[in-house]
């Protein structure tokens, strides 16, 4: 997926998020507004994952599956009256998943750069 397509998808997702927030002001439009938010988030996540600068790896897929399972379990346990707690729990889980993913990505970059340095040094010594 090219960067221009990703940008267009992000703009569409932003418009859907704005419509979602605007529609939450009354009960009649709230159901539609929630769907705008869901579709907007699906577009944004899809554009990020399948964007030009993201390598889909087994670790990425594993993290998405683990996060989805945890989110599903937490969402089923919390009742509608506990929505603030649900939002806090989901945001917390998102934060630790992102920090774990960033740590893994940093480790992979260090491994790749050390392999490249070793192969460069071997080629120079030969």
PyMOL commands that set and color helices and strands:
alter all, ss='L'
color gray80, all
select helices_A, chain A and resi 3-23+27-49+58-77+80-125
alter helices_A, ss='H'
color red, helices_A
deselect
rebuild
show_as cartoon
